[in-house]
């Protein structure tokens, strides 16, 4: 499990470094906004799934 998590963080770091190197400031701001929106939507969907699980509805 630790190995997979480490690989995931290395991949995220490499993608972040590549985006900083390739994209200009305005494109990075757009990418940051997109990633922020994606993170919020994933949190909301996970909370909905947990709520459904607690209510006894298995999806």
N, CA, C and O of each residue as an XYZ file, in Angstrom:
236
protein
N       0.820     -1.191      0.000
C       0.000      0.000      0.000
C       0.866      1.257      0.000
O       0.580      2.212     -0.721
N       1.921      1.253      0.807
C       2.802      2.415      0.880
C       3.485      2.653     -0.456
O       3.677      3.799     -0.862
N       3.855      1.572     -1.143
C       4.506      1.706     -2.442
C       3.589      2.347     -3.475
O       4.029      3.189     -4.258
N       2.334      1.960     -3.483
C       1.370      2.546     -4.419
C       1.138      4.014     -4.116
O       1.060      4.838     -5.027
N       1.028      4.341     -2.833
C       0.832      5.727     -2.430
C       2.042      6.584     -2.810
O       1.892      7.716     -3.270
N       3.233      6.034     -2.615
C       4.456      6.749     -2.983
C       4.506      6.988     -4.487
O       4.851      8.084     -4.930
N       4.167      5.977     -5.272
C       4.147      6.132     -6.733
C       3.130      7.187     -7.160
O       3.382      7.961     -8.083
N       1.976      7.215     -6.485
C       0.957      8.205     -6.798
C       1.471      9.616     -6.538
O       1.276     10.510     -7.361
N       2.137      9.822     -5.379
C       2.661     11.145     -5.057
C       3.785     11.548     -6.006
O       3.896     12.720     -6.367
N       4.610     10.603     -6.410
C       5.669     10.908     -7.382
C       5.048     11.303     -8.716
O       5.501     12.254     -9.352
N       4.020     10.583     -9.144
C       3.339     10.914    -10.389
C       2.710     12.304    -10.308
O       2.815     13.082    -11.256
N       2.060     12.624     -9.193
C       1.465     13.958     -9.026
C       2.530     15.040     -9.059
O       2.327     16.087     -9.673
N       3.660     14.804     -8.410
C       4.734     15.790     -8.409
C       5.294     16.001     -9.806
O       5.552     17.138    -10.201
N       5.485     14.929    -10.556
C       6.008     15.040    -11.919
C       5.024     15.789    -12.808
O       5.434     16.636    -13.601
N       3.738     15.491    -12.690
C       2.737     16.202    -13.479
C       2.681     17.679    -13.106
O       2.524     18.537    -13.975
N       2.807     17.973    -11.824
C       2.815     19.367    -11.365
C       4.036     20.111    -11.918
O       3.915     21.233    -12.410
N       5.197     19.487    -11.834
C       6.414     20.114    -12.344
C       6.333     20.310    -13.858
O       6.771     21.338    -14.375
N       5.784     19.346    -14.555
C       5.629     19.457    -16.009
C       4.664     20.581    -16.366
O       4.911     21.328    -17.312
N       3.582     20.708    -15.630
C       2.620     21.777    -15.903
C       3.241     23.146    -15.643
O       2.997     24.087    -16.399
N       4.036     23.268    -14.592
C       4.695     24.549    -14.316
C       5.711     24.896    -15.395
O       5.899     26.068    -15.723
N       6.362     23.886    -15.943
C       7.406     24.107    -16.937
C       6.818     24.448    -18.300
O       7.354     25.295    -19.015
N       5.720     23.793    -18.664
C       5.168     23.916    -20.015
C       4.170     25.071    -20.134
O       4.181     25.791    -21.133
N       3.313     25.256    -19.132
C       2.212     26.204    -19.251
C       2.614     27.597    -18.776
O       3.439     27.749    -17.875
N       2.022     28.598    -19.392
C       2.268     29.963    -18.920
C       1.325     30.275    -17.749
O       0.529     29.430    -17.341
N       1.426     31.494    -17.218
C       0.704     31.855    -15.997
C      -0.812     31.740    -16.153
O      -1.477     31.194    -15.273
N      -1.362     32.239    -17.244
C      -2.817     32.207    -17.430
C      -3.325     30.776    -17.599
O      -4.382     30.428    -17.072
N      -2.590     29.957    -18.318
C      -3.001     28.564    -18.494
C      -2.928     27.808    -17.169
O      -3.771     26.953    -16.896
N      -1.922     28.119    -16.345
C      -1.819     27.469    -15.039
C      -2.985     27.867    -14.143
O      -3.486     27.042    -13.378
N      -3.421     29.123    -14.229
C      -4.564     29.559    -13.421
C      -5.814     28.799    -13.840
O      -6.597     28.379    -12.988
N      -6.007     28.617    -15.137
C      -7.160     27.864    -15.632
C      -7.086     26.412    -15.181
O      -8.094     25.833    -14.776
N      -5.893     25.820    -15.248
C      -5.698     24.442    -14.815
C      -5.954     24.309    -13.318
O      -6.539     23.320    -12.876
N      -5.523     25.295    -12.537
C      -5.750     25.277    -11.090
C      -7.240     25.364    -10.780
O      -7.734     24.665     -9.896
N      -7.951     26.214    -11.499
C      -9.397     26.326    -11.291
C     -10.096     25.016    -11.630
O     -11.010     24.597    -10.920
N      -9.675     24.373    -12.702
C     -10.259     23.095    -13.099
C      -9.987     22.027    -12.041
O     -10.884     21.260    -11.692
N      -8.753     21.972    -11.529
C      -8.407     20.979    -10.515
C      -9.177     21.247     -9.219
O      -9.596     20.307     -8.544
N      -9.363     22.501     -8.874
C     -10.119     22.856     -7.673
C     -11.575     22.420     -7.814
O     -12.150     21.865     -6.877
N     -12.161     22.661     -8.954
C     -13.543     22.242     -9.199
C     -13.665     20.720     -9.170
O     -14.632     20.185     -8.628
N     -12.695     20.029     -9.747
C     -12.705     18.567     -9.739
C     -12.601     18.035     -8.316
O     -13.308     17.095     -7.955
N     -11.730     18.623     -7.508
C     -11.561     18.166     -6.126
C     -12.842     18.362     -5.326
O     -13.230     17.483     -4.557
N     -13.495     19.491     -5.497
C     -14.746     19.743     -4.775
C     -15.831     18.761     -5.215
O     -16.578     18.249     -4.383
N     -15.919     18.500     -6.507
C     -16.946     17.565     -6.981
C     -16.674     16.145     -6.485
O     -17.620     15.414     -6.189
N     -15.416     15.738     -6.389
C     -15.101     14.408     -5.858
C     -15.436     14.314     -4.371
O     -15.923     13.282     -3.911
N     -15.181     15.371     -3.625
C     -15.542     15.370     -2.207
C     -17.056     15.288     -2.017
O     -17.541     14.546     -1.163
N     -17.787     16.041     -2.807
C     -19.253     16.012     -2.699
C     -19.792     14.633     -3.058
O     -20.678     14.119     -2.375
N     -19.271     14.033     -4.117
C     -19.766     12.712     -4.510
C     -19.410     11.654     -3.464
O     -20.205     10.749     -3.213
N     -18.232     11.755     -2.856
C     -17.879     10.779     -1.824
C     -18.759     10.955     -0.584
O     -19.147      9.969      0.044
N     -19.074     12.198     -0.230
C     -19.968     12.422      0.901
C     -21.367     11.883      0.623
O     -22.015     11.333      1.513
N     -21.827     12.042     -0.610
C     -23.144     11.488     -0.962
C     -23.144      9.965     -0.880
O     -24.114      9.369     -0.411
N     -22.069      9.338     -1.331
C     -21.994      7.878     -1.249
C     -21.954      7.404      0.201
O     -22.585      6.403      0.543
N     -21.221      8.112      1.050
C     -21.184      7.747      2.465
C     -22.571      7.918      3.091
O     -23.010      7.068      3.866
N     -23.244      8.989      2.764
C     -24.590      9.216      3.285
C     -25.543      8.114      2.835
O     -26.320      7.599      3.640
N     -25.491      7.751      1.564
C     -26.341      6.664      1.083
C     -26.016      5.345      1.773
O     -26.912      4.560      2.082
N     -24.728      5.106      2.013
C     -24.337      3.873      2.706
C     -24.877      3.855      4.132
O     -25.365      2.830      4.608
N     -24.787      4.996      4.808
C     -25.286      5.066      6.184
C     -26.796      4.904      6.242
O     -27.323      4.414      7.241
N     -27.497      5.304      5.198
C     -28.946      5.145      5.140
C     -29.356      3.735      4.731
O     -30.543      3.409      4.738
N     -28.390      2.900      4.377
C     -28.683      1.519      4.022
C     -28.943      1.288      2.560
O     -29.408      0.214      2.178
N     -28.656      2.268      1.732
C     -28.848      2.128      0.287
C     -27.489      1.829     -0.332
O     -26.625      2.702     -0.402
N     -27.308      0.608     -0.774
C     -26.037      0.223     -1.394
C     -26.099      0.466     -2.898
O     -26.949     -0.085     -3.598
N     -25.199      1.287     -3.372
C     -25.179      1.649     -4.791
C     -24.268      0.716     -5.538
O     -24.109      0.848     -6.751
